[in-house]
């Protein structure tokens, strides 16, 4: 039930799934482990619009993103991100639906940072979010 709730709240859709949720009240932290279904296929991120070839995962890379807080608890998404090996031998990392443009943040967390930076000085945003360059 809780896994389904978080999958819906985070818009995690097939082939992605939430593998585990670790809530640590003492550390004020929520860690969500995301994985993909075994045997899933992924489109080449560099392919043009006319190309729709699907590839199975060649290997994976472990990545972590900071997400919006879960109430007052820091929330981090962790995932095994697949890489595909194209027919030409090039290996490409598959972008995840939740990742932002800046490494380490989800798209929603980036949007929050941008909105806050429009409304207040950057050092105040850093103090508020705990994020610095």
VOLUM-961774 format. One line per field, with one value per residue (C-alpha): residue number from 1; residue in three letters; x, y negated, z. Coordinates in pm, 1 decimal, decimal comma. Layout:
<atoms>
seq (NUM ...)
type (Ala ...)
px (X ...)
py (Y ...)
pz (Z ...)
</atoms>
This chain:
<atoms>
seq (1 2 3 4 5 6 7 8 9 10 11 12 13 14 15 16 17 18 19 20 21 22 23 24 25 26 27 28 29 30 31 32 33 34 35 36 37 38 39 40 41 42 43 44 45 46 47 48 49 50 51 52 53 54 55 56 57 58 59 60 61 62 63 64 65 66 67 68 69 70 71 72 73 74 75 76 77 78 79 80 81 82 83 84 85 86 87 88 89 90 91 92 93 94 95 96 97 98 99 100 101 102 103 104 105 106 107 108 109 110 111 112 113 114 115 116 117 118 119 120 121 122 123 124 125 126 127 128 129 130 131 132 133)
type (Unk Unk Unk Unk Unk Unk Unk Unk Unk Unk Unk Unk Unk Unk Unk Unk Unk Unk Unk Unk Unk Unk Unk Unk Unk Unk Unk Unk Unk Unk Unk Unk Unk Unk Unk Unk Unk Unk Unk Unk Unk Unk Unk Unk Unk Unk Unk Unk Unk Unk Unk Unk Unk Unk Unk Unk Unk Unk Unk Unk Unk Unk Unk Unk Unk Unk Unk Unk Unk Unk Unk Unk Unk Unk Unk Unk Unk Unk Unk Unk Unk Unk Unk Unk Unk Unk Unk Unk Unk Unk Unk Unk Unk Unk Unk Unk Unk Unk Unk Unk Unk Unk Unk Unk Unk Unk Unk Unk Unk Unk Unk Unk Unk Unk Unk Unk Unk Unk Unk Unk Unk Unk Unk Unk Unk Unk Unk Unk Unk Unk Unk Unk Unk)
px (0,0 269,8 484,8 188,8 121,5 479,6 481,3 174,3 299,1 636,0 478,7 690,1 557,7 655,4 921,3 1027,9 914,8 985,0 1194,8 1210,8 1140,6 1360,1 1226,5 1463,4 1283,7 1598,1 1799,2 1491,1 1552,1 1351,1 1537,5 1347,2 1511,0 1390,4 1461,7 1332,3 1168,5 1405,8 1403,1 1276,9 1376,8 1469,7 1482,4 1814,0 1829,4 2032,4 1802,6 1601,1 1224,0 1193,9 1399,7 1221,9 1461,2 1451,8 1750,0 1782,6 2004,9 2374,0 2471,2 2364,5 2497,8 2386,2 2265,4 2111,6 1896,6 1776,2 1399,1 1148,7 1131,3 875,4 727,2 1040,6 1239,7 1504,8 1403,3 1652,3 1580,2 1830,3 1818,5 2002,1 2003,1 2042,3 2293,2 2227,2 2475,5 2371,7 2424,5 2728,1 2885,8 2835,3 2707,9 2450,7 2301,8 1922,2 1774,5 1522,1 1180,5 1242,7 1595,8 1661,9 1915,1 2162,9 2316,6 2196,5 1853,6 1511,5 1323,8 1075,3 1351,5 1522,8 1193,1 1157,0 1513,1 1452,4 1128,3 1295,0 1589,8 1345,0 1191,9 1494,6 1873,6 2059,6 2229,4 1882,9 1780,1 2096,0 2020,8 1659,6 1731,4 2076,1 2205,2 2519,7 2750,6)
py (0,0 -252,7 -153,4 -209,7 -547,5 -662,9 -522,1 -730,3 -1041,1 -1025,5 -927,1 -610,6 -406,9 -78,7 39,8 -151,6 -44,3 -126,6 151,1 25,3 -270,7 -349,3 -610,7 -724,8 -961,3 -1016,0 -1137,8 -1308,1 -1125,2 -925,6 -707,2 -551,7 -274,9 -258,7 23,1 147,9 476,5 750,2 788,7 434,4 258,8 -106,1 -342,8 -488,1 -841,3 -964,8 -821,9 -1050,2 -1073,3 -818,6 -556,1 -355,3 -62,8 81,7 229,8 442,8 312,9 372,3 284,5 35,7 -266,0 -350,5 -713,1 -930,6 -1244,3 -1486,5 -1525,9 -1756,3 -1706,0 -1464,7 -1700,1 -1799,5 -1491,4 -1504,6 -1276,8 -1100,0 -876,5 -599,2 -392,4 -140,3 -326,1 -109,8 -164,4 -22,1 100,2 -16,9 179,0 -39,9 64,2 -271,9 -252,8 -510,9 -588,2 -593,4 -916,2 -857,9 -1028,8 -1207,4 -1342,5 -1709,7 -1886,0 -1926,7 -1604,7 -1508,8 -1674,2 -1563,6 -1780,1 -1888,6 -1984,2 -2190,1 -2367,3 -2454,8 -2592,9 -2809,2 -2950,1 -3025,1 -3195,8 -3421,7 -3529,1 -3568,7 -3595,4 -3274,9 -3256,3 -3251,6 -2966,6 -2780,3 -2831,5 -2720,3 -2407,8 -2308,0 -2310,7 -2497,6 -2501,5)
pz (0,0 95,8 -201,5 -434,9 -274,0 -333,9 -688,7 -769,5 -587,7 -767,6 -1103,5 -1116,4 -1409,2 -1571,5 -1626,7 -1313,4 -967,0 -605,2 -455,8 -96,0 128,4 428,7 669,9 944,9 1185,9 1393,0 1092,3 942,1 616,3 363,8 112,6 -175,0 -379,0 -739,4 -982,5 -1315,9 -1405,9 -1518,9 -1897,6 -1960,0 -2278,9 -2322,6 -2620,0 -2733,5 -2582,2 -2882,4 -3149,3 -3371,7 -3364,7 -3646,1 -3463,6 -3196,6 -3145,6 -2795,8 -2612,8 -2300,4 -2021,0 -2089,9 -1732,1 -1465,2 -1279,4 -924,1 -900,5 -627,5 -654,2 -388,8 -412,8 -246,5 128,8 267,7 525,0 724,7 618,1 346,0 60,1 -167,1 -463,4 -539,5 -857,6 -1066,9 -1396,8 -1706,2 -1980,8 -2325,8 -2583,1 -2928,3 -3248,1 -3326,0 -2993,0 -2819,3 -2461,3 -2350,2 -2008,6 -2011,3 -1867,5 -1590,4 -1596,4 -1264,5 -1309,4 -1361,0 -1580,1 -1294,0 -1167,5 -822,1 -818,5 -937,0 -1184,5 -916,3 -671,4 -943,6 -1016,3 -647,4 -633,8 -941,1 -797,9 -464,9 -638,3 -823,1 -491,8 -263,0 -259,5 -346,1 -4,4 158,8 -72,2 28,1 398,0 350,9 143,1 267,1 -91,2 -187,3 -485,1)
</atoms>
